[in-house]
Amino acid sequence: MKNYTLNNGVKIPVLGFGTWKAQDGEEAYQSVLAALKAGYRHIDTAAIYKNEESVGRAIKDSGIPREELFITTKLWNSKHTYEEALEAFDSSMERLGLDYLDLYLIHWPNPKPVREYGAWQKRNAEVWRAMEDLYQAGKIRAIGVSNFLPHHLEALLETARVTPAVNQIRLAPGVYQTEAVDFCRAHDILLEAWGPFGQGELFQNPAVQAIADKYGKTIAQIALAWSLQEGFLPLPKSVTPSRIASNLDCFDIELSPADLDILKNISGLEGGAPNPDGVDF
């Protein structure tokens, strides 16, 4: 698999395996194991997914050398201070069973507990400082954010010593956050695409099906090819081994400019990008 190069020189596989909603235990364990067996080397989890232990067990049992893997987890909204961020990182590392992390992200920029006090800027600066120190200490290879819009990034950059390497946001055919995309590209921040298949409605869309038929591919493969050609890093998720493997069969697709545009501008899809300033958690 090819790599992107982050703004600090670290290589990251261009496609990752998402584990959101993969239940802790056999479901998460078996799906990650199947992904690693199929050829994925980039695994994305989060503290709030509550499956880090199963993900870590699958990583260990896969037998794949640690240096060949790229592992991401995320800091949850309940952590607001420098000390809490350090403690949360240690807890995630213990659950994952790792001695270093490839990428650590602030999961959301404006959690409800701090939003009520208008303190999200201070909170993000605090936890980012902890992440910078972990990065400088060599415990994390790269640090970034998730669900950040330009005004969140602008506020963070006022005090940041390290520019985020990644912003993981909702991106899919029909869900294109133009302002965030343009801002991140201007600041050399790689865009990761969570939910690259939409909320399932993409699979019922006749226009997308027509493009899939044209290229002799599945809708999932077309969605991933679109994301890759846009320069995003998609994080497909499945717990079905055959689909996990099938999703990797997207790298030989070269979508035409017209088809890229059709996919970008598909309308009428549900489940657009959430507003991070209004999430109820």
Residue pairs with C-beta under 8 A, 6 or more apart in sequence:
1 13
1 14
1 15
1 39
1 40
1 41
1 251
2 13
2 14
2 251
3 11
3 12
3 13
3 14
4 11
4 12
4 14
4 190
4 233
5 11
5 12
6 12
6 142
6 165
6 166
6 190
7 163
7 165
7 188
7 189
7 190
8 142
8 162
8 165
10 102
10 141
10 142
10 165
12 42
12 70
12 102
12 103
12 142
12 166
12 190
12 233
13 40
13 41
13 42
13 70
14 228
14 233
15 40
15 42
15 224
15 228
15 233
15 234
15 235
15 236
15 248
15 250
16 40
16 42
16 43
16 44
16 70
16 72
16 192
16 233
16 234
16 235
17 31
17 32
17 35
17 40
17 42
17 43
17 44
17 235
17 236
17 237
17 244
18 44
18 194
18 235
18 236
18 237
19 28
19 31
19 32
19 43
19 44
19 45
19 49
19 51
19 55
19 237
20 46
20 49
20 194
20 237
21 49
21 237
22 28
22 31
22 32
22 49
22 51
22 54
22 237
22 239
23 51
24 50
24 51
24 53
24 54
25 54
26 54
27 54
27 239
28 51
28 54
28 55
28 58
29 54
29 55
29 57
29 58
30 58
30 239
30 241
31 238
31 239
31 241
31 244
32 43
32 54
32 55
32 58
32 59
33 58
33 61
33 62
34 241
34 244
34 245
35 43
35 244
36 43
36 58
36 59
36 62
36 64
36 69
37 62
38 241
38 244
38 245
38 248
39 245
39 248
40 244
40 248
41 64
41 68
41 69
41 70
42 69
42 70
42 71
42 72
43 55
43 59
43 69
43 70
43 71
43 72
44 72
44 73
44 168
44 192
44 235
45 51
45 52
45 55
45 71
45 72
45 73
45 74
45 96
46 52
46 73
46 74
46 76
46 105
46 107
47 73
47 74
47 75
47 76
47 88
47 91
47 92
47 107
48 74
48 76
48 77
48 107
52 73
52 92
52 95
52 96
53 95
53 96
53 97
55 71
55 96
56 95
56 96
56 97
56 98
57 97
59 66
59 69
59 71
59 96
59 97
59 98
60 97
66 98
69 102
70 102
70 103
71 96
71 98
71 101
71 102
71 103
72 101
72 102
72 103
72 104
72 105
73 92
73 96
73 101
73 104
73 105
74 104
74 105
74 106
74 107
74 146
75 85
75 88
75 89
75 104
75 105
75 106
75 107
75 127
75 131
76 88
76 107
77 107
77 108
77 111
77 112
77 113
77 281
78 84
78 111
78 113
79 85
79 87
79 88
79 127
80 111
80 113
80 114
80 119
80 123
80 126
80 127
81 123
81 126
81 127
82 126
82 127
82 129
82 130
83 130
84 127
85 126
85 127
85 130
85 131
86 130
86 133
86 134
89 101
89 104
89 130
89 131
89 134
89 139
89 140
92 101
93 99
93 101
93 139
100 138
100 139
100 140
100 141
101 139
101 140
101 141
102 140
102 141
102 142
103 140
103 141
103 142
103 143
103 144
103 165
103 166
104 131
104 134
104 135
104 140
104 142
104 143
104 144
105 143
105 144
105 145
105 146
105 166
105 168
106 124
106 127
106 128
106 131
106 144
106 145
106 146
106 148
107 146
107 147
108 146
108 147
108 276
108 279
108 281
109 120
109 124
109 145
109 147
109 148
109 149
109 152
109 156
109 276
110 120
110 152
110 276
110 277
110 279
111 120
111 123
111 279
111 281
112 279
112 280
112 281
114 120
114 122
114 123
115 277
120 152
120 155
121 155
124 152
124 155
124 156
125 155
125 156
125 158
125 159
125 160
128 143
128 156
128 159
128 160
129 159
131 140
131 143
132 143
132 160
132 161
132 162
134 140
134 143
135 141
135 142
135 143
135 162
142 165
142 166
143 162
143 164
143 165
144 164
144 165
144 166
144 167
144 168
144 189
144 190
145 152
145 153
145 156
145 164
145 166
145 167
145 168
146 167
146 168
146 169
146 192
146 194
147 168
147 169
147 170
147 274
147 276
148 156
148 164
148 167
148 169
148 180
148 276
149 177
149 179
149 180
149 276
149 277
150 179
150 180
150 183
152 276
153 164
153 167
153 183
153 184
153 187
153 189
156 164
157 163
157 187
163 187
163 188
163 189
164 189
165 189
165 190
166 189
166 190
166 191
166 192
166 233
167 180
167 184
167 189
167 190
167 191
167 192
168 191
168 192
168 193
168 194
168 235
169 177
169 180
169 191
169 192
169 193
169 194
169 273
170 177
170 193
170 194
170 195
170 272
170 273
170 274
171 177
171 181
171 191
171 193
171 194
171 195
171 196
171 227
171 230
171 232
171 234
171 273
172 193
172 195
172 196
172 197
172 198
172 202
172 223
172 227
173 198
173 202
173 208
173 222
173 223
173 226
173 263
173 264
173 266
173 269
174 198
174 202
174 263
174 264
174 265
174 266
174 267
174 268
174 269
174 272
175 195
175 198
175 269
175 271
175 272
175 273
176 264
176 265
177 273
180 191
181 191
183 189
184 190
184 191
185 191
185 231
190 233
191 231
191 232
191 233
192 232
192 233
192 234
192 235
193 227
193 232
193 233
193 234
193 235
194 235
195 271
196 223
196 224
196 227
196 232
196 234
196 235
196 236
197 203
197 219
197 220
197 223
197 236
198 223
198 269
198 270
198 271
199 269
199 270
199 271
201 269
201 270
201 271
202 208
202 219
202 223
202 269
203 219
203 220
205 219
205 266
205 269
207 262
207 266
208 219
208 222
208 223
208 263
208 266
209 219
211 222
211 255
211 259
211 262
211 263
212 218
212 219
212 221
212 222
214 259
215 222
215 253
215 255
217 225
217 249
217 250
217 253
218 246
220 236
220 243
220 246
220 247
220 250
221 246
221 247
221 249
221 250
221 253
222 250
222 253
222 255
222 263
223 234
223 263
224 234
224 236
224 247
224 250
225 250
225 251
225 253
225 254
225 255
226 255
226 260
226 263
226 264
227 233
227 234
228 234
228 250
228 251
229 254
229 255
229 260
230 260
230 264
236 247
238 244
238 247
255 263
